[in-house]
Amino acid sequence: MKEKSTTLVRAGIKLIALFLLTASLQVSAAVTAEKTPNDVYQQVELLADDVRKLRANNNITADWPSVEFVAGYEPQHVYQKTLEILGKINSYRTKVSKTGGITVPRFPGRDITPNEVYSVVTRLRQEMNLLVQNRGLQESQESQDVVNKSPSDVYAALAEVSIALEETLGLRSIRPAEVYMRSVQVVELSRFLRKSQNLPLDVAKPVLTQGKFPNHALRSVHELLGKIGVAEHNLWMKAFQQPRLPRRVITPSDVFDAMGVAIAELHRIQFRLGLEREFSDLEEQKTRGQTPDDVIQNTAWAEALLPLFDLGSPLQQYNRSALNKTPSQVYPRFLS
């Protein structure tokens, strides 16, 4: 009788342990559930509502910008766009509201997930809430209506938010100086990738053209994206399928946007090789007077510097696990 009682107790303990294990796994799965483009798109819609309030507070009555849908964008491109918007919020705080700057993170050296995009969009909403003085983040009651969205839908919605913020900064469009700064970043990334493969760096800077316009600059960025796609293919990566050149008037914002895509793709190649490199921002006073010709020159230079990683050539790559940072590694950087 005693042995039977002991057996029943043990069986009961096993059932309780199994129940607790199952419950903990369910909670863990709920916490780490991957966000979808639908979730991110819903947050972007709420972000756009706050930007509309900010525009109203600044007496901006212009129509809300419209950005055409272009297929092919991935989470890394959406993430780059969120950093762009965060930079504009920082500019608004420092130049318009005079409330002090905020930290804009660098593009991370890893693959980007929808969860990370969702996290940054949530931060964008928090920053916008401070500017329009909302009482906490408001959640949509119609989340079930947001379906069948892709990263390209999210990208287009964020692009509209980005353009809408330009007008709150007193700008009609992205300034040529901002496009030029991105072209310098592209050159530095290409040079770094070339150096990583032990290739000579004595690549001559192309001749400066004269009298070019933003449409010519956009074409040069598309040519660079074409070469980036070949390099990604040679590295057994999913190559970015660049869209066709739009048949309309091209603005500096279009060139700036395409340059952001190039930067995201170059960061992807860095991660594929197990590399990570940050470059300091160019001082804005050193970019005055730049024209589309300067942007074209830098873009062509970046294209010439970028290695193709030919299958017949030795590939220099490194351990990607070294790119995973721990809190103890990150913390000292805040003290420097």
ZADO-1210 file (C-alpha; in nm, 4 decimals, padded with zeros to 6 digits):
<atoms>
<atom x="00.0000" y="00.0000" z="00.0000" code="MET" pos="1"/>
<atom x="00.2858" y="00.2346" z="00.0883" code="LYS" pos="2"/>
<atom x="00.4630" y="00.1611" z="-00.2401" code="GLU" pos="3"/>
<atom x="00.1421" y="00.2358" z="-00.4340" code="LYS" pos="4"/>
<atom x="00.1040" y="00.5685" z="-00.2539" code="SER" pos="5"/>
<atom x="00.4653" y="00.6601" z="-00.3326" code="THR" pos="6"/>
<atom x="00.4110" y="00.5745" z="-00.6986" code="THR" pos="7"/>
<atom x="00.1028" y="00.7991" z="-00.7140" code="LEU" pos="8"/>
<atom x="00.2939" y="01.0884" z="-00.5560" code="VAL" pos="9"/>
<atom x="00.5767" y="01.0523" z="-00.8061" code="ARG" pos="10"/>
<atom x="00.3293" y="01.0408" z="-01.0935" code="ALA" pos="11"/>
<atom x="00.1629" y="01.3552" z="-00.9613" code="GLY" pos="12"/>
<atom x="00.4966" y="01.5350" z="-00.9349" code="ILE" pos="13"/>
<atom x="00.5798" y="01.4388" z="-01.2924" code="LYS" pos="14"/>
<atom x="00.2444" y="01.5730" z="-01.4154" code="LEU" pos="15"/>
<atom x="00.2952" y="01.9023" z="-01.2302" code="ILE" pos="16"/>
<atom x="00.6492" y="01.9346" z="-01.3676" code="ALA" pos="17"/>
<atom x="00.5234" y="01.8620" z="-01.7196" code="LEU" pos="18"/>
<atom x="00.2495" y="02.1230" z="-01.6805" code="PHE" pos="19"/>
<atom x="00.4941" y="02.3872" z="-01.5569" code="LEU" pos="20"/>
<atom x="00.7363" y="02.3112" z="-01.8397" code="LEU" pos="21"/>
<atom x="00.4613" y="02.3375" z="-02.0998" code="THR" pos="22"/>
<atom x="00.3349" y="02.6641" z="-01.9506" code="ALA" pos="23"/>
<atom x="00.6845" y="02.8156" z="-01.9465" code="SER" pos="24"/>
<atom x="00.7411" y="02.7176" z="-02.3095" code="LEU" pos="25"/>
<atom x="00.4090" y="02.8786" z="-02.4071" code="GLN" pos="26"/>
<atom x="00.5019" y="03.2003" z="-02.2233" code="VAL" pos="27"/>
<atom x="00.8476" y="03.1994" z="-02.3825" code="SER" pos="28"/>
<atom x="00.6953" y="03.1502" z="-02.7264" code="ALA" pos="29"/>
<atom x="00.4537" y="03.4367" z="-02.6659" code="ALA" pos="30"/>
<atom x="00.7334" y="03.6685" z="-02.5531" code="VAL" pos="31"/>
<atom x="00.9601" y="03.5865" z="-02.8474" code="THR" pos="32"/>
<atom x="00.6843" y="03.5651" z="-03.1089" code="ALA" pos="33"/>
<atom x="00.8123" y="03.7140" z="-03.4316" code="GLU" pos="34"/>
<atom x="00.6458" y="04.0341" z="-03.5427" code="LYS" pos="35"/>
<atom x="00.5072" y="04.0466" z="-03.8940" code="THR" pos="36"/>
<atom x="00.4994" y="04.3284" z="-04.1513" code="PRO" pos="37"/>
<atom x="00.1302" y="04.3672" z="-04.0575" code="ASN" pos="38"/>
<atom x="00.2294" y="04.4493" z="-03.6971" code="ASP" pos="39"/>
<atom x="00.4930" y="04.6971" z="-03.8108" code="VAL" pos="40"/>
<atom x="00.2610" y="04.8589" z="-04.0653" code="TYR" pos="41"/>
<atom x="-00.0002" y="04.9160" z="-03.7957" code="GLN" pos="42"/>
<atom x="00.2556" y="05.1001" z="-03.5836" code="GLN" pos="43"/>
<atom x="00.3624" y="05.3106" z="-03.8830" code="VAL" pos="44"/>
<atom x="-00.0007" y="05.4152" z="-03.9378" code="GLU" pos="45"/>
<atom x="-00.0158" y="05.5355" z="-03.5768" code="LEU" pos="46"/>
<atom x="00.3192" y="05.7109" z="-03.6239" code="LEU" pos="47"/>
<atom x="00.1786" y="05.8878" z="-03.9306" code="ALA" pos="48"/>
<atom x="-00.1166" y="06.0106" z="-03.7224" code="ASP" pos="49"/>
<atom x="00.1247" y="06.1773" z="-03.4801" code="ASP" pos="50"/>
<atom x="00.3233" y="06.3337" z="-03.7655" code="VAL" pos="51"/>
<atom x="-00.0040" y="06.4788" z="-03.8978" code="ARG" pos="52"/>
<atom x="-00.0623" y="06.6342" z="-03.5533" code="LYS" pos="53"/>
<atom x="00.2886" y="06.7785" z="-03.5560" code="LEU" pos="54"/>
<atom x="00.2297" y="06.9267" z="-03.9013" code="ARG" pos="55"/>
<atom x="-00.0962" y="07.0803" z="-03.7805" code="ALA" pos="56"/>
<atom x="00.0839" y="07.2285" z="-03.4792" code="ASN" pos="57"/>
<atom x="00.3312" y="07.3877" z="-03.7223" code="ASN" pos="58"/>
<atom x="00.0504" y="07.5223" z="-03.9469" code="ASN" pos="59"/>
<atom x="00.1497" y="07.3004" z="-04.2400" code="ILE" pos="60"/>
<atom x="-00.1509" y="07.2625" z="-04.4667" code="THR" pos="61"/>
<atom x="00.0140" y="07.0911" z="-04.7644" code="ALA" pos="62"/>
<atom x="-00.1257" y="06.7569" z="-04.8765" code="ASP" pos="63"/>
<atom x="00.0145" y="06.4436" z="-04.7201" code="TRP" pos="64"/>
<atom x="00.2898" y="06.3082" z="-04.9495" code="PRO" pos="65"/>
<atom x="00.2236" y="06.0016" z="-05.1598" code="SER" pos="66"/>
<atom x="00.4936" y="05.7428" z="-05.2332" code="VAL" pos="67"/>
<atom x="00.4419" y="05.4763" z="-05.4963" code="GLU" pos="68"/>
<atom x="00.4704" y="05.1120" z="-05.3949" code="PHE" pos="69"/>
<atom x="00.7865" y="04.9388" z="-05.5165" code="VAL" pos="70"/>
<atom x="00.8329" y="04.5668" z="-05.4552" code="ALA" pos="71"/>
<atom x="01.1574" y="04.4060" z="-05.3402" code="GLY" pos="72"/>
<atom x="01.2387" y="04.5796" z="-05.0120" code="TYR" pos="73"/>
<atom x="01.3513" y="04.3704" z="-04.7145" code="GLU" pos="74"/>
<atom x="01.3682" y="04.4372" z="-04.3368" code="PRO" pos="75"/>
<atom x="01.7206" y="04.5835" z="-04.3650" code="GLN" pos="76"/>
<atom x="01.5951" y="04.8540" z="-04.6027" code="HIS" pos="77"/>
<atom x="01.3009" y="04.9317" z="-04.3742" code="VAL" pos="78"/>
<atom x="01.5407" y="04.9537" z="-04.0785" code="TYR" pos="79"/>
<atom x="01.7589" y="05.2010" z="-04.2680" code="GLN" pos="80"/>
<atom x="01.4501" y="05.4133" z="-04.3358" code="LYS" pos="81"/>
<atom x="01.3584" y="05.4156" z="-03.9638" code="THR" pos="82"/>
<atom x="01.7083" y="05.5438" z="-03.8798" code="LEU" pos="83"/>
<atom x="01.6597" y="05.8172" z="-04.1397" code="GLU" pos="84"/>
<atom x="01.3339" y="05.9267" z="-03.9721" code="ILE" pos="85"/>
<atom x="01.4952" y="05.9138" z="-03.6295" code="LEU" pos="86"/>
<atom x="01.7632" y="06.1489" z="-03.7624" code="GLY" pos="87"/>
<atom x="01.4945" y="06.3934" z="-03.8787" code="LYS" pos="88"/>
<atom x="01.3255" y="06.3821" z="-03.5384" code="ILE" pos="89"/>
<atom x="01.6644" y="06.4611" z="-03.3877" code="ASN" pos="90"/>
<atom x="01.6994" y="06.7586" z="-03.6258" code="SER" pos="91"/>
<atom x="01.3517" y="06.8832" z="-03.5303" code="TYR" pos="92"/>
<atom x="01.4382" y="06.8647" z="-03.1601" code="ARG" pos="93"/>
<atom x="01.7680" y="07.0510" z="-03.2018" code="THR" pos="94"/>
<atom x="01.6671" y="07.3085" z="-03.4648" code="LYS" pos="95"/>
<atom x="01.2941" y="07.3711" z="-03.4167" code="VAL" pos="96"/>
<atom x="01.1658" y="07.2719" z="-03.0730" code="SER" pos="97"/>
<atom x="01.5063" y="07.3295" z="-02.9044" code="LYS" pos="98"/>
<atom x="01.4476" y="07.0359" z="-02.6695" code="THR" pos="99"/>
<atom x="01.7878" y="06.8725" z="-02.7127" code="GLY" pos="100"/>
<atom x="01.9143" y="06.5973" z="-02.9367" code="GLY" pos="101"/>
<atom x="01.8553" y="06.2241" z="-02.9144" code="ILE" pos="102"/>
<atom x="02.0758" y="05.9251" z="-02.9912" code="THR" pos="103"/>
<atom x="02.0462" y="05.7820" z="-03.3410" code="VAL" pos="104"/>
<atom x="02.1922" y="05.4287" z="-03.3505" code="PRO" pos="105"/>
<atom x="02.4173" y="05.3003" z="-03.6249" code="ARG" pos="106"/>
<atom x="02.3114" y="05.0318" z="-03.8681" code="PHE" pos="107"/>
<atom x="02.3814" y="04.7043" z="-03.6819" code="PRO" pos="108"/>
<atom x="02.6264" y="04.4467" z="-03.8100" code="GLY" pos="109"/>
<atom x="02.3802" y="04.1582" z="-03.8408" code="ARG" pos="110"/>
<atom x="02.0741" y="04.0396" z="-04.0270" code="ASP" pos="111"/>
<atom x="01.7690" y="04.2516" z="-03.9476" code="ILE" pos="112"/>
<atom x="01.4462" y="04.0898" z="-03.8272" code="THR" pos="113"/>
<atom x="01.0906" y="04.2303" z="-03.8259" code="PRO" pos="114"/>
<atom x="01.1142" y="04.2359" z="-03.4440" code="ASN" pos="115"/>
<atom x="01.4000" y="04.4859" z="-03.4618" code="GLU" pos="116"/>
<atom x="01.2118" y="04.7016" z="-03.7123" code="VAL" pos="117"/>
<atom x="00.9062" y="04.6922" z="-03.4856" code="TYR" pos="118"/>
<atom x="01.1197" y="04.7988" z="-03.1898" code="SER" pos="119"/>
<atom x="01.2627" y="05.1031" z="-03.3722" code="VAL" pos="120"/>
<atom x="00.9201" y="05.2070" z="-03.5062" code="VAL" pos="121"/>
<atom x="00.7902" y="05.1884" z="-03.1486" code="THR" pos="122"/>
<atom x="01.0719" y="05.4201" z="-03.0450" code="ARG" pos="123"/>
<atom x="00.9787" y="05.6573" z="-03.3282" code="LEU" pos="124"/>
<atom x="00.6264" y="05.6698" z="-03.1892" code="ARG" pos="125"/>
<atom x="00.7580" y="05.7410" z="-02.8409" code="GLN" pos="126"/>
<atom x="00.9704" y="06.0289" z="-02.9693" code="GLU" pos="127"/>
<atom x="00.6782" y="06.1702" z="-03.1685" code="MET" pos="128"/>
<atom x="00.4536" y="06.1446" z="-02.8623" code="ASN" pos="129"/>
<atom x="00.6905" y="06.3741" z="-02.6766" code="LEU" pos="130"/>
<atom x="00.6783" y="06.6274" z="-02.9612" code="LEU" pos="131"/>
<atom x="00.2982" y="06.6342" z="-02.9910" code="VAL" pos="132"/>
<atom x="00.2503" y="06.5856" z="-02.6160" code="GLN" pos="133"/>
<atom x="00.0247" y="06.2833" z="-02.6312" code="ASN" pos="134"/>
<atom x="-00.0624" y="06.1040" z="-02.3101" code="ARG" pos="135"/>
<atom x="00.0980" y="05.7683" z="-02.3770" code="GLY" pos="136"/>
<atom x="00.0977" y="05.5486" z="-02.6850" code="LEU" pos="137"/>
<atom x="-00.2479" y="05.4823" z="-02.8251" code="GLN" pos="138"/>
<atom x="-00.3093" y="05.1407" z="-02.9771" code="GLU" pos="139"/>
<atom x="-00.5299" y="05.0884" z="-03.2805" code="SER" pos="140"/>
<atom x="-00.8631" y="04.9161" z="-03.2343" code="GLN" pos="141"/>
<atom x="-00.8593" y="04.7934" z="-03.5941" code="GLU" pos="142"/>
<atom x="-00.5440" y="04.5837" z="-03.6031" code="SER" pos="143"/>
<atom x="-00.7341" y="04.2997" z="-03.7667" code="GLN" pos="144"/>
<atom x="-00.7806" y="04.5181" z="-04.0753" code="ASP" pos="145"/>
<atom x="-00.4049" y="04.5324" z="-04.1407" code="VAL" pos="146"/>
<atom x="-00.3390" y="04.2212" z="-04.3475" code="VAL" pos="147"/>
<atom x="-00.1263" y="04.1034" z="-04.6370" code="ASN" pos="148"/>
<atom x="00.1385" y="04.3703" z="-04.5859" code="LYS" pos="149"/>
<atom x="00.4974" y="04.3200" z="-04.6976" code="SER" pos="150"/>
<atom x="00.8218" y="04.5008" z="-04.6039" code="PRO" pos="151"/>
<atom x="00.7736" y="04.7040" z="-04.9227" code="SER" pos="152"/>
<atom x="00.4374" y="04.8335" z="-04.7930" code="ASP" pos="153"/>
<atom x="00.6036" y="04.9323" z="-04.4662" code="VAL" pos="154"/>
<atom x="00.8880" y="05.0991" z="-04.6557" code="TYR" pos="155"/>
<atom x="00.6490" y="05.3079" z="-04.8664" code="ALA" pos="156"/>
<atom x="00.4520" y="05.4160" z="-04.5574" code="ALA" pos="157"/>
<atom x="00.7717" y="05.5156" z="-04.3756" code="LEU" pos="158"/>
<atom x="00.8923" y="05.7038" z="-04.6842" code="ALA" pos="159"/>
<atom x="00.5745" y="05.9141" z="-04.6693" code="GLU" pos="160"/>
<atom x="00.6387" y="05.9870" z="-04.3008" code="VAL" pos="161"/>
<atom x="00.9976" y="06.0855" z="-04.3813" code="SER" pos="162"/>
<atom x="00.8925" y="06.3300" z="-04.6543" code="ILE" pos="163"/>
<atom x="00.6177" y="06.4729" z="-04.4314" code="ALA" pos="164"/>
<atom x="00.8755" y="06.5449" z="-04.1619" code="LEU" pos="165"/>
<atom x="01.0930" y="06.7389" z="-04.4069" code="GLU" pos="166"/>
<atom x="00.8284" y="07.0114" z="-04.4283" code="GLU" pos="167"/>
<atom x="00.8201" y="07.0464" z="-04.0489" code="THR" pos="168"/>
<atom x="01.1917" y="07.1238" z="-04.0723" code="LEU" pos="169"/>
<atom x="01.1205" y="07.4025" z="-04.3223" code="GLY" pos="170"/>
<atom x="01.2527" y="07.1987" z="-04.6128" code="LEU" pos="171"/>
<atom x="01.0913" y="07.1260" z="-04.9462" code="ARG" pos="172"/>
<atom x="01.3183" y="06.8303" z="-05.0060" code="SER" pos="173"/>
<atom x="01.6364" y="06.6613" z="-04.8933" code="ILE" pos="174"/>
<atom x="01.9279" y="06.9019" z="-04.9318" code="ARG" pos="175"/>
<atom x="02.2139" y="06.8190" z="-05.1721" code="PRO" pos="176"/>
<atom x="02.4515" y="06.8274" z="-04.8740" code="ALA" pos="177"/>
<atom x="02.2652" y="06.5363" z="-04.7136" code="GLU" pos="178"/>
<atom x="02.2828" y="06.3325" z="-05.0344" code="VAL" pos="179"/>
<atom x="02.6544" y="06.4072" z="-05.0590" code="TYR" pos="180"/>
<atom x="02.7137" y="06.2896" z="-04.7015" code="MET" pos="181"/>
<atom x="02.5533" y="05.9570" z="-04.7874" code="ARG" pos="182"/>
<atom x="02.7680" y="05.9249" z="-05.0981" code="SER" pos="183"/>
<atom x="03.0774" y="05.9662" z="-04.8793" code="VAL" pos="184"/>
<atom x="02.9517" y="05.6858" z="-04.6532" code="GLN" pos="185"/>
<atom x="02.9075" y="05.4605" z="-04.9564" code="VAL" pos="186"/>
<atom x="03.2671" y="05.5298" z="-05.0659" code="VAL" pos="187"/>
<atom x="03.4011" y="05.4479" z="-04.7187" code="GLU" pos="188"/>
<atom x="03.2054" y="05.1217" z="-04.7004" code="LEU" pos="189"/>
<atom x="03.3260" y="05.0138" z="-05.0456" code="SER" pos="190"/>
<atom x="03.6862" y="05.1026" z="-04.9579" code="ARG" pos="191"/>
<atom x="03.6622" y="04.9039" z="-04.6345" code="PHE" pos="192"/>
<atom x="03.5279" y="04.5953" z="-04.8160" code="LEU" pos="193"/>
<atom x="03.8083" y="04.6231" z="-05.0714" code="ARG" pos="194"/>
<atom x="04.0678" y="04.6492" z="-04.7959" code="LYS" pos="195"/>
<atom x="03.9201" y="04.3412" z="-04.6256" code="SER" pos="196"/>
<atom x="04.0069" y="04.1369" z="-04.9355" code="GLN" pos="197"/>
<atom x="04.3676" y="04.2613" z="-04.9424" code="ASN" pos="198"/>
<atom x="04.3094" y="04.4389" z="-05.2731" code="LEU" pos="199"/>
<atom x="04.5060" y="04.7530" z="-05.3676" code="PRO" pos="200"/>
<atom x="04.3392" y="05.0781" z="-05.2665" code="LEU" pos="201"/>
<atom x="04.4996" y="05.2950" z="-05.5341" code="ASP" pos="202"/>
<atom x="04.1767" y="05.3262" z="-05.7338" code="VAL" pos="203"/>
<atom x="04.1655" y="05.6652" z="-05.9017" code="ALA" pos="204"/>
<atom x="03.8732" y="05.8932" z="-05.8265" code="LYS" pos="205"/>
<atom x="03.6623" y="05.9388" z="-06.1430" code="PRO" pos="206"/>
<atom x="03.6625" y="06.2694" z="-06.3280" code="VAL" pos="207"/>
<atom x="03.4099" y="06.5201" z="-06.1997" code="LEU" pos="208"/>
<atom x="03.1243" y="06.5683" z="-06.4453" code="THR" pos="209"/>
<atom x="02.9618" y="06.9037" z="-06.5143" code="GLN" pos="210"/>
<atom x="02.6001" y="07.0160" z="-06.5254" code="GLY" pos="211"/>
<atom x="02.4327" y="06.6929" z="-06.4151" code="LYS" pos="212"/>
<atom x="02.0937" y="06.6698" z="-06.2436" code="PHE" pos="213"/>
<atom x="01.9351" y="06.4432" z="-05.9789" code="PRO" pos="214"/>
<atom x="01.8113" y="06.1996" z="-06.2454" code="ASN" pos="215"/>
<atom x="02.1714" y="06.1397" z="-06.3523" code="HIS" pos="216"/>
<atom x="02.2726" y="06.0902" z="-05.9869" code="ALA" pos="217"/>
<atom x="01.9912" y="05.8378" z="-05.9359" code="LEU" pos="218"/>
<atom x="02.1044" y="05.6440" z="-06.2435" code="ARG" pos="219"/>
<atom x="02.4587" y="05.6274" z="-06.1008" code="SER" pos="220"/>
<atom x="02.3246" y="05.4871" z="-05.7714" code="VAL" pos="221"/>
<atom x="02.1270" y="05.2234" z="-05.9644" code="HIS" pos="222"/>
<atom x="02.4463" y="05.1252" z="-06.1460" code="GLU" pos="223"/>
<atom x="02.6162" y="05.0851" z="-05.8079" code="LEU" pos="224"/>
<atom x="02.3240" y="04.8737" z="-05.6832" code="LEU" pos="225"/>
<atom x="02.3669" y="04.6561" z="-05.9924" code="GLY" pos="226"/>
<atom x="02.7294" y="04.5839" z="-05.9008" code="LYS" pos="227"/>
<atom x="02.6316" y="04.5237" z="-05.5374" code="ILE" pos="228"/>
<atom x="02.3822" y="04.2655" z="-05.6633" code="GLY" pos="229"/>
<atom x="02.6564" y="04.0841" z="-05.8570" code="VAL" pos="230"/>
<atom x="02.8804" y="04.0835" z="-05.5484" code="ALA" pos="231"/>
<atom x="02.5970" y="03.9429" z="-05.3358" code="GLU" pos="232"/>
<atom x="02.5304" y="03.6713" z="-05.5948" code="HIS" pos="233"/>
<atom x="02.8981" y="03.5713" z="-05.5892" code="ASN" pos="234"/>
<atom x="02.8794" y="03.5516" z="-05.2090" code="LEU" pos="235"/>
<atom x="02.5776" y="03.3177" z="-05.2305" code="TRP" pos="236"/>
<atom x="02.3520" y="03.5864" z="-05.0845" code="MET" pos="237"/>
<atom x="02.0032" y="03.6813" z="-05.1897" code="LYS" pos="238"/>
<atom x="02.0743" y="03.9716" z="-05.4235" code="ALA" pos="239"/>
<atom x="01.8677" y="04.2891" z="-05.4023" code="PHE" pos="240"/>
<atom x="01.6353" y="04.3223" z="-05.6999" code="GLN" pos="241"/>
<atom x="01.6564" y="04.6904" z="-05.7743" code="GLN" pos="242"/>
<atom x="01.3467" y="04.8625" z="-05.9125" code="PRO" pos="243"/>
<atom x="01.3300" y="05.0332" z="-06.2484" code="ARG" pos="244"/>
<atom x="01.4183" y="05.3979" z="-06.2746" code="LEU" pos="245"/>
<atom x="01.0968" y="05.5989" z="-06.2255" code="PRO" pos="246"/>
<atom x="00.9671" y="05.7960" z="-06.5229" code="ARG" pos="247"/>
<atom x="00.9026" y="06.1270" z="-06.3524" code="ARG" pos="248"/>
<atom x="01.0881" y="06.4284" z="-06.2207" code="VAL" pos="249"/>
<atom x="01.3647" y="06.3045" z="-05.9880" code="ILE" pos="250"/>
<atom x="01.4372" y="06.4935" z="-05.6664" code="THR" pos="251"/>
<atom x="01.7315" y="06.4800" z="-05.4247" code="PRO" pos="252"/>
<atom x="01.5003" y="06.2783" z="-05.1942" code="SER" pos="253"/>
<atom x="01.4906" y="05.9982" z="-05.4535" code="ASP" pos="254"/>
<atom x="01.8705" y="05.9894" z="-05.4705" code="VAL" pos="255"/>
<atom x="01.8977" y="06.0019" z="-05.0905" code="PHE" pos="256"/>
<atom x="01.6523" y="05.7133" z="-05.0621" code="ASP" pos="257"/>
<atom x="01.8358" y="05.4950" z="-05.3162" code="ALA" pos="258"/>
<atom x="02.1663" y="05.5722" z="-05.1446" code="MET" pos="259"/>
<atom x="02.0171" y="05.4459" z="-04.8179" code="GLY" pos="260"/>
<atom x="01.9338" y="05.1152" z="-04.9873" code="VAL" pos="261"/>
<atom x="02.2943" y="05.0884" z="-05.1096" code="ALA" pos="262"/>
<atom x="02.4236" y="05.1492" z="-04.7563" code="ILE" pos="263"/>
<atom x="02.1956" y="04.8769" z="-04.6163" code="ALA" pos="264"/>
<atom x="02.3149" y="04.6286" z="-04.8789" code="GLU" pos="265"/>
<atom x="02.6818" y="04.7087" z="-04.8149" code="LEU" pos="266"/>
<atom x="02.6232" y="04.6473" z="-04.4445" code="HIS" pos="267"/>
<atom x="02.4718" y="04.3110" z="-04.5359" code="ARG" pos="268"/>
<atom x="02.7881" y="04.2194" z="-04.7259" code="ILE" pos="269"/>
<atom x="02.9936" y="04.3257" z="-04.4246" code="GLN" pos="270"/>
<atom x="02.7964" y="04.0880" z="-04.2041" code="PHE" pos="271"/>
<atom x="02.8279" y="03.8069" z="-04.4586" code="ARG" pos="272"/>
<atom x="03.2074" y="03.8426" z="-04.4348" code="LEU" pos="273"/>
<atom x="03.2051" y="03.8628" z="-04.0547" code="GLY" pos="274"/>
<atom x="03.3046" y="04.2308" z="-04.0545" code="LEU" pos="275"/>
<atom x="03.1783" y="04.5395" z="-03.8787" code="GLU" pos="276"/>
<atom x="03.2967" y="04.8957" z="-03.9210" code="ARG" pos="277"/>
<atom x="03.1500" y="05.2281" z="-03.8170" code="GLU" pos="278"/>
<atom x="03.2324" y="05.5585" z="-03.9840" code="PHE" pos="279"/>
<atom x="03.1971" y="05.8966" z="-03.8211" code="SER" pos="280"/>
<atom x="02.9470" y="06.1394" z="-03.9708" code="ASP" pos="281"/>
<atom x="03.0847" y="06.4032" z="-04.2048" code="LEU" pos="282"/>
<atom x="03.0663" y="06.7545" z="-04.0660" code="GLU" pos="283"/>
<atom x="02.7888" y="06.9393" z="-04.2471" code="GLU" pos="284"/>
<atom x="02.9892" y="07.2576" z="-04.2960" code="GLN" pos="285"/>
<atom x="03.2292" y="07.0590" z="-04.5165" code="LYS" pos="286"/>
<atom x="02.9518" y="06.9690" z="-04.7592" code="THR" pos="287"/>
<atom x="02.8278" y="07.3114" z="-04.8644" code="ARG" pos="288"/>
<atom x="02.8160" y="07.3826" z="-05.2330" code="GLY" pos="289"/>
<atom x="02.8046" y="07.0172" z="-05.3378" code="GLN" pos="290"/>
<atom x="02.6088" y="06.9326" z="-05.6532" code="THR" pos="291"/>
<atom x="02.4774" y="06.6158" z="-05.8231" code="PRO" pos="292"/>
<atom x="02.8146" y="06.6030" z="-06.0042" code="ASP" pos="293"/>
<atom x="02.9912" y="06.5453" z="-05.6722" code="ASP" pos="294"/>
<atom x="02.7426" y="06.2721" z="-05.5805" code="VAL" pos="295"/>
<atom x="02.7912" y="06.1022" z="-05.9193" code="ILE" pos="296"/>
<atom x="03.1687" y="06.1170" z="-05.8765" code="GLN" pos="297"/>
<atom x="03.1537" y="05.9517" z="-05.5332" code="ASN" pos="298"/>
<atom x="02.9031" y="05.6887" z="-05.6450" code="THR" pos="299"/>
<atom x="03.1199" y="05.5940" z="-05.9445" code="ALA" pos="300"/>
<atom x="03.4225" y="05.5802" z="-05.7152" code="TRP" pos="301"/>
<atom x="03.2381" y="05.3489" z="-05.4743" code="ALA" pos="302"/>
<atom x="03.1454" y="05.1261" z="-05.7683" code="GLU" pos="303"/>
<atom x="03.5099" y="05.1093" z="-05.8810" code="ALA" pos="304"/>
<atom x="03.6303" y="05.0314" z="-05.5271" code="LEU" pos="305"/>
<atom x="03.3747" y="04.7606" z="-05.4511" code="LEU" pos="306"/>
<atom x="03.5162" y="04.4091" z="-05.5039" code="PRO" pos="307"/>
<atom x="03.3020" y="04.1581" z="-05.6924" code="LEU" pos="308"/>
<atom x="03.4198" y="03.8621" z="-05.4805" code="PHE" pos="309"/>
<atom x="03.4737" y="03.6525" z="-05.7944" code="ASP" pos="310"/>
<atom x="03.4343" y="03.2800" z="-05.7404" code="LEU" pos="311"/>
<atom x="03.7855" y="03.2201" z="-05.8735" code="GLY" pos="312"/>
<atom x="03.9485" y="03.4533" z="-05.6214" code="SER" pos="313"/>
<atom x="04.0326" y="03.3690" z="-05.2568" code="PRO" pos="314"/>
<atom x="03.7673" y="03.4994" z="-05.0176" code="LEU" pos="315"/>
<atom x="03.8793" y="03.6637" z="-04.6952" code="GLN" pos="316"/>
<atom x="03.6078" y="03.6118" z="-04.4344" code="GLN" pos="317"/>
<atom x="03.5968" y="03.6113" z="-04.0574" code="TYR" pos="318"/>
<atom x="03.4069" y="03.4541" z="-03.7690" code="ASN" pos="319"/>
<atom x="03.0624" y="03.6151" z="-03.7568" code="ARG" pos="320"/>
<atom x="03.0097" y="03.5088" z="-03.3956" code="SER" pos="321"/>
<atom x="03.2515" y="03.7871" z="-03.2992" code="ALA" pos="322"/>
<atom x="02.9838" y="04.0369" z="-03.4111" code="LEU" pos="323"/>
<atom x="02.7476" y="03.9243" z="-03.1349" code="ASN" pos="324"/>
<atom x="02.7837" y="04.1754" z="-02.8529" code="LYS" pos="325"/>
<atom x="02.7134" y="04.1233" z="-02.4835" code="THR" pos="326"/>
<atom x="02.6003" y="04.3993" z="-02.2415" code="PRO" pos="327"/>
<atom x="02.9469" y="04.3952" z="-02.0807" code="SER" pos="328"/>
<atom x="03.1008" y="04.4743" z="-02.4210" code="GLN" pos="329"/>
<atom x="02.8545" y="04.7522" z="-02.5015" code="VAL" pos="330"/>
<atom x="02.8527" y="04.9279" z="-02.1643" code="TYR" pos="331"/>
<atom x="03.2120" y="05.0661" z="-02.1734" code="PRO" pos="332"/>
<atom x="03.1314" y="05.2539" z="-02.4970" code="ARG" pos="333"/>
<atom x="02.8893" y="05.4767" z="-02.3048" code="PHE" pos="334"/>
<atom x="03.1718" y="05.5771" z="-02.0702" code="LEU" pos="335"/>
<atom x="03.4139" y="05.6839" z="-02.3445" code="SER" pos="336"/>
</atoms>
